[in-house]
Amino acid sequence: MVDIRYCLNEFLTQVGGNIGYDVRKSERNKGYAKQILKFALEKCKDLKMKKVLITCDEDNIASEKVILSAEAKFENIKSFEGKNKKRF
């Protein structure tokens, strides 16, 4: 599943980002997340989005690896409701 958010409200700007994706637990570690993110980034390009924000929980190493595989650049960490989010 992938969600591309063209416009961001305050919450999404802080912790949600422009792209959200999820892979069923039984299908993880098969490369689907990388494919989903690649597809989403291509769609963002088609939509002429100049900057795309992608976030993950600070302790979600697998998601961070997926994001970095798309050549995303680390921006910062924001805390929301006691949980740290990495922003790329």
Biopython code that builds the backbone (N, CA, C, O; Angstrom):
import numpy as np
from Bio.PDB.StructureBuilder import StructureBuilder

atoms = [
    (1, "MET", "N", (0.838, -1.162, 0.000)),
    (1, "MET", "CA", (0.000, 0.000, 0.000)),
    (1, "MET", "C", (0.891, 1.235, 0.000)),
    (1, "MET", "O", (1.912, 1.279, 0.686)),
    (2, "VAL", "N", (0.493, 2.233, -0.775)),
    (2, "VAL", "CA", (1.241, 3.495, -0.791)),
    (2, "VAL", "C", (0.254, 4.654, -0.797)),
    (2, "VAL", "O", (-0.819, 4.579, -1.397)),
    (3, "ASP", "N", (0.639, 5.713, -0.122)),
    (3, "ASP", "CA", (-0.170, 6.924, -0.057)),
    (3, "ASP", "C", (0.733, 8.088, -0.436)),
    (3, "ASP", "O", (1.744, 8.338, 0.221)),
    (4, "ILE", "N", (0.370, 8.796, -1.492)),
    (4, "ILE", "CA", (1.122, 9.980, -1.910)),
    (4, "ILE", "C", (0.302, 11.199, -1.538)),
    (4, "ILE", "O", (-0.843, 11.353, -1.963)),
    (5, "ARG", "N", (0.904, 12.058, -0.740)),
    (5, "ARG", "CA", (0.212, 13.255, -0.250)),
    (5, "ARG", "C", (0.811, 14.478, -0.926)),
    (5, "ARG", "O", (1.951, 14.858, -0.658)),
    (6, "TYR", "N", (0.033, 15.082, -1.798)),
    (6, "TYR", "CA", (0.517, 16.236, -2.561)),
    (6, "TYR", "C", (0.664, 17.462, -1.670)),
    (6, "TYR", "O", (1.653, 18.189, -1.767)),
    (7, "CYS", "N", (-0.309, 17.691, -0.811)),
    (7, "CYS", "CA", (-0.281, 18.835, 0.116)),
    (7, "CYS", "C", (-0.157, 18.308, 1.540)),
    (7, "CYS", "O", (-0.785, 17.314, 1.905)),
    (8, "LEU", "N", (0.659, 18.984, 2.335)),
    (8, "LEU", "CA", (0.877, 18.555, 3.708)),
    (8, "LEU", "C", (0.290, 19.546, 4.696)),
    (8, "LEU", "O", (0.485, 20.755, 4.571)),
    (9, "ASN", "N", (-0.433, 19.022, 5.683)),
    (9, "ASN", "CA", (-0.869, 19.862, 6.791)),
    (9, "ASN", "C", (0.264, 19.892, 7.824)),
    (9, "ASN", "O", (1.331, 19.324, 7.587)),
    (10, "GLU", "N", (0.043, 20.541, 8.950)),
    (10, "GLU", "CA", (1.100, 20.680, 9.961)),
    (10, "GLU", "C", (1.579, 19.324, 10.474)),
    (10, "GLU", "O", (2.782, 19.097, 10.609)),
    (11, "PHE", "N", (0.637, 18.424, 10.759)),
    (11, "PHE", "CA", (1.011, 17.094, 11.241)),
    (11, "PHE", "C", (1.874, 16.358, 10.219)),
    (11, "PHE", "O", (2.929, 15.825, 10.563)),
    (12, "LEU", "N", (1.430, 16.331, 8.971)),
    (12, "LEU", "CA", (2.183, 15.618, 7.941)),
    (12, "LEU", "C", (3.532, 16.270, 7.676)),
    (12, "LEU", "O", (4.496, 15.583, 7.338)),
    (13, "THR", "N", (3.609, 17.582, 7.824)),
    (13, "THR", "CA", (4.880, 18.281, 7.650)),
    (13, "THR", "C", (5.863, 17.879, 8.745)),
    (13, "THR", "O", (7.066, 17.781, 8.501)),
    (14, "GLN", "N", (5.359, 17.651, 9.929)),
    (14, "GLN", "CA", (6.235, 17.301, 11.049)),
    (14, "GLN", "C", (6.627, 15.826, 11.051)),
    (14, "GLN", "O", (7.800, 15.498, 11.227)),
    (15, "VAL", "N", (5.663, 14.944, 10.859)),
    (15, "VAL", "CA", (5.956, 13.524, 11.073)),
    (15, "VAL", "C", (5.438, 12.566, 10.002)),
    (15, "VAL", "O", (5.803, 11.391, 10.022)),
    (16, "GLY", "N", (4.616, 13.016, 9.084)),
    (16, "GLY", "CA", (4.017, 12.085, 8.127)),
    (16, "GLY", "C", (4.702, 12.043, 6.779)),
    (16, "GLY", "O", (4.970, 10.968, 6.241)),
    (17, "GLY", "N", (4.984, 13.211, 6.237)),
    (17, "GLY", "CA", (5.648, 13.278, 4.941)),
    (17, "GLY", "C", (4.705, 13.157, 3.758)),
    (17, "GLY", "O", (3.492, 13.019, 3.915)),
    (18, "ASN", "N", (5.292, 13.214, 2.570)),
    (18, "ASN", "CA", (4.533, 13.136, 1.325)),
    (18, "ASN", "C", (4.219, 11.702, 0.914)),
    (18, "ASN", "O", (3.270, 11.459, 0.170)),
    (19, "ILE", "N", (5.010, 10.762, 1.397)),
    (19, "ILE", "CA", (4.827, 9.369, 0.993)),
    (19, "ILE", "C", (4.703, 8.501, 2.240)),
    (19, "ILE", "O", (5.512, 8.589, 3.163)),
    (20, "GLY", "N", (3.680, 7.670, 2.244)),
    (20, "GLY", "CA", (3.523, 6.666, 3.286)),
    (20, "GLY", "C", (3.334, 5.314, 2.614)),
    (20, "GLY", "O", (2.606, 5.208, 1.627)),
    (21, "TYR", "N", (3.972, 4.299, 3.131)),
    (21, "TYR", "CA", (3.828, 2.968, 2.533)),
    (21, "TYR", "C", (3.859, 1.913, 3.623)),
    (21, "TYR", "O", (4.377, 2.138, 4.716)),
    (22, "ASP", "N", (3.298, 0.765, 3.306)),
    (22, "ASP", "CA", (3.280, -0.345, 4.248)),
    (22, "ASP", "C", (3.299, -1.639, 3.452)),
    (22, "ASP", "O", (2.704, -1.737, 2.379)),
    (23, "VAL", "N", (3.987, -2.621, 3.993)),
    (23, "VAL", "CA", (4.049, -3.942, 3.370)),
    (23, "VAL", "C", (3.569, -4.958, 4.406)),
    (23, "VAL", "O", (4.002, -4.935, 5.558)),
    (24, "ARG", "N", (2.684, -5.835, 3.991)),
    (24, "ARG", "CA", (2.170, -6.891, 4.877)),
    (24, "ARG", "C", (3.352, -7.655, 5.491)),
    (24, "ARG", "O", (4.336, -7.943, 4.810)),
    (25, "LYS", "N", (3.243, -7.973, 6.773)),
    (25, "LYS", "CA", (4.346, -8.634, 7.485)),
    (25, "LYS", "C", (4.840, -9.883, 6.765)),
    (25, "LYS", "O", (6.046, -10.120, 6.697)),
    (26, "SER", "N", (3.933, -10.675, 6.236)),
    (26, "SER", "CA", (4.332, -11.921, 5.566)),
    (26, "SER", "C", (5.079, -11.669, 4.260)),
    (26, "SER", "O", (5.701, -12.584, 3.720)),
    (27, "GLU", "N", (5.026, -10.444, 3.748)),
    (27, "GLU", "CA", (5.673, -10.118, 2.474)),
    (27, "GLU", "C", (6.914, -9.234, 2.640)),
    (27, "GLU", "O", (7.499, -8.791, 1.651)),
    (28, "ARG", "N", (7.307, -8.983, 3.872)),
    (28, "ARG", "CA", (8.476, -8.138, 4.120)),
    (28, "ARG", "C", (9.765, -8.881, 3.777)),
    (28, "ARG", "O", (9.790, -10.109, 3.707)),
    (29, "ASN", "N", (10.821, -8.121, 3.568)),
    (29, "ASN", "CA", (12.149, -8.640, 3.213)),
    (29, "ASN", "C", (12.168, -9.314, 1.842)),
    (29, "ASN", "O", (12.962, -10.223, 1.599)),
    (30, "LYS", "N", (11.289, -8.862, 0.952)),
    (30, "LYS", "CA", (11.247, -9.387, -0.413)),
    (30, "LYS", "C", (11.480, -8.286, -1.444)),
    (30, "LYS", "O", (11.371, -8.525, -2.647)),
    (31, "GLY", "N", (11.801, -7.079, -0.974)),
    (31, "GLY", "CA", (12.079, -5.975, -1.891)),
    (31, "GLY", "C", (10.866, -5.161, -2.301)),
    (31, "GLY", "O", (10.986, -4.232, -3.100)),
    (32, "TYR", "N", (9.700, -5.494, -1.767)),
    (32, "TYR", "CA", (8.488, -4.769, -2.161)),
    (32, "TYR", "C", (8.511, -3.310, -1.724)),
    (32, "TYR", "O", (8.053, -2.438, -2.463)),
    (33, "ALA", "N", (9.028, -3.036, -0.551)),
    (33, "ALA", "CA", (9.055, -1.647, -0.070)),
    (33, "ALA", "C", (9.895, -0.773, -0.997)),
    (33, "ALA", "O", (9.516, 0.361, -1.293)),
    (34, "LYS", "N", (11.025, -1.289, -1.453)),
    (34, "LYS", "CA", (11.862, -0.520, -2.392)),
    (34, "LYS", "C", (11.111, -0.243, -3.687)),
    (34, "LYS", "O", (11.176, 0.862, -4.226)),
    (35, "GLN", "N", (10.400, -1.249, -4.184)),
    (35, "GLN", "CA", (9.632, -1.073, -5.416)),
    (35, "GLN", "C", (8.508, -0.063, -5.220)),
    (35, "GLN", "O", (8.261, 0.777, -6.085)),
    (36, "ILE", "N", (7.834, -0.150, -4.086)),
    (36, "ILE", "CA", (6.738, 0.777, -3.795)),
    (36, "ILE", "C", (7.262, 2.203, -3.713)),
    (36, "ILE", "O", (6.677, 3.117, -4.293)),
    (37, "LEU", "N", (8.360, 2.395, -2.994)),
    (37, "LEU", "CA", (8.915, 3.741, -2.849)),
    (37, "LEU", "C", (9.397, 4.277, -4.193)),
    (37, "LEU", "O", (9.197, 5.453, -4.498)),
    (38, "LYS", "N", (10.023, 3.436, -4.989)),
    (38, "LYS", "CA", (10.469, 3.864, -6.321)),
    (38, "LYS", "C", (9.275, 4.317, -7.157)),
    (38, "LYS", "O", (9.331, 5.365, -7.800)),
    (39, "PHE", "N", (8.202, 3.538, -7.153)),
    (39, "PHE", "CA", (6.983, 3.899, -7.880)),
    (39, "PHE", "C", (6.429, 5.226, -7.374)),
    (39, "PHE", "O", (6.075, 6.097, -8.168)),
    (40, "ALA", "N", (6.355, 5.379, -6.057)),
    (40, "ALA", "CA", (5.805, 6.606, -5.468)),
    (40, "ALA", "C", (6.647, 7.821, -5.849)),
    (40, "ALA", "O", (6.100, 8.879, -6.160)),
    (41, "LEU", "N", (7.958, 7.682, -5.827)),
    (41, "LEU", "CA", (8.829, 8.805, -6.199)),
    (41, "LEU", "C", (8.673, 9.171, -7.673)),
    (41, "LEU", "O", (8.736, 10.346, -8.036)),
    (42, "GLU", "N", (8.469, 8.162, -8.520)),
    (42, "GLU", "CA", (8.210, 8.443, -9.939)),
    (42, "GLU", "C", (6.905, 9.209, -10.102)),
    (42, "GLU", "O", (6.825, 10.143, -10.900)),
    (43, "LYS", "N", (5.883, 8.817, -9.349)),
    (43, "LYS", "CA", (4.602, 9.535, -9.398)),
    (43, "LYS", "C", (4.763, 10.969, -8.905)),
    (43, "LYS", "O", (4.184, 11.891, -9.479)),
    (44, "CYS", "N", (5.540, 11.161, -7.853)),
    (44, "CYS", "CA", (5.792, 12.518, -7.347)),
    (44, "CYS", "C", (6.474, 13.365, -8.416)),
    (44, "CYS", "O", (6.176, 14.549, -8.567)),
    (45, "LYS", "N", (7.380, 12.754, -9.144)),
    (45, "LYS", "CA", (8.055, 13.466, -10.240)),
    (45, "LYS", "C", (7.046, 13.832, -11.324)),
    (45, "LYS", "O", (7.071, 14.948, -11.843)),
    (46, "ASP", "N", (6.161, 12.900, -11.668)),
    (46, "ASP", "CA", (5.113, 13.171, -12.660)),
    (46, "ASP", "C", (4.207, 14.315, -12.215)),
    (46, "ASP", "O", (3.717, 15.087, -13.040)),
    (47, "LEU", "N", (3.989, 14.416, -10.898)),
    (47, "LEU", "CA", (3.153, 15.481, -10.342)),
    (47, "LEU", "C", (3.915, 16.801, -10.196)),
    (47, "LEU", "O", (3.373, 17.795, -9.712)),
    (48, "LYS", "N", (5.173, 16.791, -10.621)),
    (48, "LYS", "CA", (6.034, 17.990, -10.576)),
    (48, "LYS", "C", (6.276, 18.476, -9.143)),
    (48, "LYS", "O", (6.408, 19.675, -8.897)),
    (49, "MET", "N", (6.330, 17.540, -8.218)),
    (49, "MET", "CA", (6.640, 17.890, -6.831)),
    (49, "MET", "C", (8.140, 18.154, -6.739)),
    (49, "MET", "O", (8.948, 17.288, -7.074)),
    (50, "LYS", "N", (8.506, 19.335, -6.291)),
    (50, "LYS", "CA", (9.918, 19.729, -6.258)),
    (50, "LYS", "C", (10.668, 19.102, -5.094)),
    (50, "LYS", "O", (11.844, 18.761, -5.224)),
    (51, "LYS", "N", (10.005, 18.950, -3.969)),
    (51, "LYS", "CA", (10.630, 18.351, -2.793)),
    (51, "LYS", "C", (9.653, 17.348, -2.196)),
    (51, "LYS", "O", (8.456, 17.614, -2.087)),
    (52, "VAL", "N", (10.178, 16.202, -1.817)),
    (52, "VAL", "CA", (9.349, 15.145, -1.242)),
    (52, "VAL", "C", (9.902, 14.803, 0.139)),
    (52, "VAL", "O", (11.089, 14.516, 0.291)),
    (53, "LEU", "N", (9.036, 14.836, 1.130)),
    (53, "LEU", "CA", (9.416, 14.486, 2.495)),
    (53, "LEU", "C", (8.996, 13.048, 2.780)),
    (53, "LEU", "O", (7.842, 12.670, 2.577)),
    (54, "ILE", "N", (9.959, 12.252, 3.255)),
    (54, "ILE", "CA", (9.691, 10.870, 3.640)),
    (54, "ILE", "C", (10.152, 10.722, 5.084)),
    (54, "ILE", "O", (11.231, 11.194, 5.444)),
    (55, "THR", "N", (9.348, 10.076, 5.904)),
    (55, "THR", "CA", (9.708, 9.905, 7.312)),
    (55, "THR", "C", (9.612, 8.442, 7.725)),
    (55, "THR", "O", (8.936, 7.635, 7.087)),
    (56, "CYS", "N", (10.308, 8.128, 8.808)),
    (56, "CYS", "CA", (10.172, 6.812, 9.432)),
    (56, "CYS", "C", (10.475, 6.954, 10.912)),
    (56, "CYS", "O", (11.143, 7.899, 11.332)),
    (57, "ASP", "N", (9.981, 6.015, 11.696)),
    (57, "ASP", "CA", (10.310, 6.004, 13.116)),
    (57, "ASP", "C", (11.819, 5.851, 13.268)),
    (57, "ASP", "O", (12.469, 5.160, 12.483)),
    (58, "GLU", "N", (12.360, 6.499, 14.282)),
    (58, "GLU", "CA", (13.807, 6.477, 14.494)),
    (58, "GLU", "C", (14.341, 5.054, 14.654)),
    (58, "GLU", "O", (15.471, 4.772, 14.257)),
    (59, "ASP", "N", (13.552, 4.165, 15.224)),
    (59, "ASP", "CA", (14.007, 2.797, 15.454)),
    (59, "ASP", "C", (13.626, 1.823, 14.332)),
    (59, "ASP", "O", (13.842, 0.618, 14.467)),
    (60, "ASN", "N", (13.067, 2.322, 13.237)),
    (60, "ASN", "CA", (12.672, 1.460, 12.119)),
    (60, "ASN", "C", (13.820, 1.390, 11.107)),
    (60, "ASN", "O", (13.824, 2.090, 10.095)),
    (61, "ILE", "N", (14.774, 0.540, 11.406)),
    (61, "ILE", "CA", (15.986, 0.438, 10.593)),
    (61, "ILE", "C", (15.670, -0.046, 9.183)),
    (61, "ILE", "O", (16.271, 0.433, 8.222)),
    (62, "ALA", "N", (14.747, -0.977, 9.041)),
    (62, "ALA", "CA", (14.397, -1.499, 7.715)),
    (62, "ALA", "C", (13.839, -0.393, 6.826)),
    (62, "ALA", "O", (14.234, -0.272, 5.666)),
    (63, "SER", "N", (12.931, 0.409, 7.356)),
    (63, "SER", "CA", (12.351, 1.499, 6.569)),
    (63, "SER", "C", (13.409, 2.541, 6.229)),
    (63, "SER", "O", (13.423, 3.081, 5.122)),
    (64, "GLU", "N", (14.288, 2.821, 7.176)),
    (64, "GLU", "CA", (15.371, 3.778, 6.905)),
    (64, "GLU", "C", (16.252, 3.283, 5.762)),
    (64, "GLU", "O", (16.653, 4.073, 4.907)),
    (65, "LYS", "N", (16.555, 1.998, 5.736)),
    (65, "LYS", "CA", (17.365, 1.432, 4.648)),
    (65, "LYS", "C", (16.657, 1.573, 3.306)),
    (65, "LYS", "O", (17.288, 1.882, 2.295)),
    (66, "VAL", "N", (15.350, 1.348, 3.298)),
    (66, "VAL", "CA", (14.574, 1.510, 2.064)),
    (66, "VAL", "C", (14.653, 2.956, 1.587)),
    (66, "VAL", "O", (14.891, 3.216, 0.408)),
    (67, "ILE", "N", (14.452, 3.888, 2.504)),
    (67, "ILE", "CA", (14.481, 5.314, 2.154)),
    (67, "ILE", "C", (15.858, 5.707, 1.638)),
    (67, "ILE", "O", (15.964, 6.409, 0.632)),
    (68, "LEU", "N", (16.910, 5.265, 2.313)),
    (68, "LEU", "CA", (18.270, 5.597, 1.879)),
    (68, "LEU", "C", (18.608, 4.947, 0.538)),
    (68, "LEU", "O", (19.405, 5.490, -0.228)),
    (69, "SER", "N", (18.012, 3.794, 0.250)),
    (69, "SER", "CA", (18.264, 3.133, -1.039)),
    (69, "SER", "C", (17.731, 3.957, -2.204)),
    (69, "SER", "O", (18.156, 3.787, -3.347)),
    (70, "ALA", "N", (16.793, 4.854, -1.899)),
    (70, "ALA", "CA", (16.235, 5.747, -2.924)),
    (70, "ALA", "C", (17.034, 7.045, -3.008)),
    (70, "ALA", "O", (16.591, 8.023, -3.609)),
    (71, "GLU", "N", (18.215, 7.038, -2.397)),
    (71, "GLU", "CA", (19.127, 8.186, -2.409)),
    (71, "GLU", "C", (18.564, 9.409, -1.696)),
    (71, "GLU", "O", (18.912, 10.544, -2.021)),
    (72, "ALA", "N", (17.694, 9.169, -0.725)),
    (72, "ALA", "CA", (17.159, 10.267, 0.086)),
    (72, "ALA", "C", (18.257, 10.779, 1.010)),
    (72, "ALA", "O", (19.137, 10.026, 1.429)),
    (73, "LYS", "N", (18.193, 12.044, 1.313)),
    (73, "LYS", "CA", (19.168, 12.686, 2.196)),
    (73, "LYS", "C", (18.526, 12.932, 3.560)),
    (73, "LYS", "O", (17.426, 13.478, 3.653)),
    (74, "PHE", "N", (19.225, 12.522, 4.611)),
    (74, "PHE", "CA", (18.733, 12.739, 5.969)),
    (74, "PHE", "C", (18.641, 14.237, 6.239)),
    (74, "PHE", "O", (19.575, 14.987, 5.958)),
    (75, "GLU", "N", (17.503, 14.662, 6.788)),
    (75, "GLU", "CA", (17.279, 16.081, 7.094)),
    (75, "GLU", "C", (17.403, 16.346, 8.592)),
    (75, "GLU", "O", (18.239, 17.144, 9.016)),
    (76, "ASN", "N", (16.573, 15.677, 9.394)),
    (76, "ASN", "CA", (16.618, 15.873, 10.842)),
    (76, "ASN", "C", (15.710, 14.862, 11.530)),
    (76, "ASN", "O", (15.107, 14.000, 10.890)),
    (77, "ILE", "N", (15.629, 14.991, 12.849)),
    (77, "ILE", "CA", (14.735, 14.158, 13.654)),
    (77, "ILE", "C", (13.773, 15.082, 14.380)),
    (77, "ILE", "O", (14.183, 16.071, 14.987)),
    (78, "LYS", "N", (12.496, 14.753, 14.315)),
    (78, "LYS", "CA", (11.461, 15.508, 15.029)),
    (78, "LYS", "C", (10.791, 14.562, 16.017)),
    (78, "LYS", "O", (10.584, 13.383, 15.729)),
    (79, "SER", "N", (10.459, 15.095, 17.176)),
    (79, "SER", "CA", (9.765, 14.315, 18.186)),
    (79, "SER", "C", (8.283, 14.667, 18.158)),
    (79, "SER", "O", (7.913, 15.839, 18.095)),
    (80, "PHE", "N", (7.441, 13.641, 18.205)),
    (80, "PHE", "CA", (5.999, 13.847, 18.224)),
    (80, "PHE", "C", (5.379, 12.821, 19.155)),
    (80, "PHE", "O", (5.527, 11.615, 18.958)),
    (81, "GLU", "N", (4.691, 13.308, 20.161)),
    (81, "GLU", "CA", (4.023, 12.445, 21.133)),
    (81, "GLU", "C", (4.966, 11.376, 21.686)),
    (81, "GLU", "O", (4.593, 10.210, 21.814)),
    (82, "GLY", "N", (6.187, 11.789, 22.008)),
    (82, "GLY", "CA", (7.159, 10.896, 22.618)),
    (82, "GLY", "C", (7.864, 9.950, 21.671)),
    (82, "GLY", "O", (8.648, 9.108, 22.109)),
    (83, "LYS", "N", (7.600, 10.074, 20.379)),
    (83, "LYS", "CA", (8.233, 9.195, 19.394)),
    (83, "LYS", "C", (9.058, 10.042, 18.433)),
    (83, "LYS", "O", (8.587, 11.061, 17.928)),
    (84, "ASN", "N", (10.287, 9.613, 18.187)),
    (84, "ASN", "CA", (11.155, 10.346, 17.271)),
    (84, "ASN", "C", (10.969, 9.854, 15.844)),
    (84, "ASN", "O", (10.915, 8.651, 15.587)),
    (85, "LYS", "N", (10.873, 10.801, 14.923)),
    (85, "LYS", "CA", (10.722, 10.499, 13.498)),
    (85, "LYS", "C", (11.926, 11.038, 12.742)),
    (85, "LYS", "O", (12.289, 12.204, 12.894)),
    (86, "LYS", "N", (12.539, 10.198, 11.936)),
    (86, "LYS", "CA", (13.607, 10.645, 11.046)),
    (86, "LYS", "C", (12.966, 11.198, 9.791)),
    (86, "LYS", "O", (12.023, 10.622, 9.249)),
    (87, "ARG", "N", (13.495, 12.327, 9.336)),
    (87, "ARG", "CA", (12.946, 12.997, 8.157)),
    (87, "ARG", "C", (14.007, 13.031, 7.059)),
    (87, "ARG", "O", (15.163, 13.387, 7.291)),
    (88, "PHE", "N", (13.580, 12.651, 5.862)),
    (88, "PHE", "CA", (14.479, 12.619, 4.702)),
    (88, "PHE", "C", (13.883, 13.437, 3.577)),
    (88, "PHE", "O", (14.481, 13.541, 2.506)),
]
sb = StructureBuilder()
sb.init_structure("model")
sb.init_model(0)
sb.init_chain("A")
sb.init_seg("    ")
for serial, (resi, resn, name, xyz) in enumerate(atoms, 1):
    if name == "N":
        sb.init_residue(resn, " ", resi, " ")
    sb.init_atom(name, np.array(xyz, "f"), 0.0, 1.0, " ", f" {name:<3s}", serial, name[0])
structure = sb.get_structure()
